[in-house]
Amino acid sequence: MTILELIQVILGSVLFLFIPGFAITLAIFPRKEIDAIERITLSFAFSISVVPLLVLILNQWLGVETFPIDLLHSLITSLSVIILSLLIWFVRTRR
């Protein structure tokens, strides 16, 4: 494995397995209600459960062809989860 492939694996893992869940935990727990270990654990759990579920929902209910699952659909789903969660977090913390 070359250095470039290693960097791609690390960045891809962070993008798909951590950041969407972290944004969701910010939306659900906007203040310091949970500590860092709980936030990190929930981030992985939410990312692993929510992003594949949304890809499945896109395929089944909305008729968007996401199978075979490719990088573009996964990236769009992950980014939409991140953006929506951060918008919710921003609105909740502005009050």
HUKA-V806283 format. One record per residue. N is the residue number from 0. RES is the residue in three letters. SS is DSSP state (H for helix, E for strand, - for the rest). PSI is psi in whole degrees, -180 to 180 (999 if undefined). OMEGA is omega as a letter, one per 20 degrees, with the letter a starting at -180 (none if undefined). Layout:
BEGIN
n & res & ss & psi & omega
N & RES & SS & PSI & OMEGA
N & RES & SS & PSI & OMEGA
END
This chain:
BEGIN
n & res & ss & psi & omega
0 & MET & - & 129 & a
1 & THR & - & 171 & r
2 & ILE & H & -40 & r
3 & LEU & H & -42 & r
4 & GLU & H & -39 & r
5 & LEU & H & -42 & r
6 & ILE & H & -40 & r
7 & GLN & H & -42 & r
8 & VAL & H & -44 & a
9 & ILE & H & -49 & a
10 & LEU & H & -39 & r
11 & GLY & H & -40 & r
12 & SER & H & -43 & r
13 & VAL & H & -43 & a
14 & LEU & H & -42 & a
15 & PHE & H & -23 & a
16 & LEU & H & -8 & a
17 & PHE & H & -51 & a
18 & ILE & H & -44 & r
19 & PRO & H & -42 & r
20 & GLY & H & -36 & r
21 & PHE & H & -41 & r
22 & ALA & H & -38 & r
23 & ILE & H & -42 & r
24 & THR & H & -33 & r
25 & LEU & H & -38 & r
26 & ALA & H & -38 & a
27 & ILE & H & -43 & a
28 & PHE & - & 79 & a
29 & PRO & - & -27 & a
30 & ARG & - & -171 & a
31 & LYS & - & 52 & a
32 & GLU & - & -26 & r
33 & ILE & - & 154 & a
34 & ASP & - & 178 & a
35 & ALA & H & -40 & a
36 & ILE & H & -43 & r
37 & GLU & H & -40 & r
38 & ARG & H & -41 & r
39 & ILE & H & -44 & r
40 & THR & H & -46 & r
41 & LEU & H & -32 & r
42 & SER & H & -47 & r
43 & PHE & H & -42 & a
44 & ALA & H & -45 & r
45 & PHE & H & -41 & r
46 & SER & H & -43 & a
47 & ILE & H & -29 & a
48 & SER & H & -38 & a
49 & VAL & H & -47 & a
50 & VAL & H & -48 & r
51 & PRO & H & -34 & r
52 & LEU & H & -41 & r
53 & LEU & H & -36 & r
54 & VAL & H & -41 & r
55 & LEU & H & -42 & r
56 & ILE & H & -42 & r
57 & LEU & H & -40 & a
58 & ASN & H & -46 & a
59 & GLN & H & -50 & a
60 & TRP & - & -37 & a
61 & LEU & - & -9 & r
62 & GLY & - & 12 & r
63 & VAL & - & 125 & a
64 & GLU & - & 106 & r
65 & THR & - & 2 & r
66 & PHE & - & 130 & j
67 & PRO & - & 144 & a
68 & ILE & - & 124 & r
69 & ASP & - & 178 & a
70 & LEU & H & -39 & a
71 & LEU & H & -49 & a
72 & HIS & H & -39 & r
73 & SER & H & -41 & r
74 & LEU & H & -43 & r
75 & ILE & H & -43 & r
76 & THR & H & -46 & r
77 & SER & H & -45 & a
78 & LEU & H & -36 & r
79 & SER & H & -37 & r
80 & VAL & H & -44 & a
81 & ILE & H & -49 & a
82 & ILE & H & -46 & r
83 & LEU & H & -42 & r
84 & SER & H & -40 & r
85 & LEU & H & -33 & r
86 & LEU & H & -42 & r
87 & ILE & H & -44 & r
88 & TRP & H & -43 & a
89 & PHE & H & -44 & r
90 & VAL & H & -42 & a
91 & ARG & H & -33 & a
92 & THR & H & -16 & r
93 & ARG & H & -17 & a
94 & ARG & - & 999 & none
END
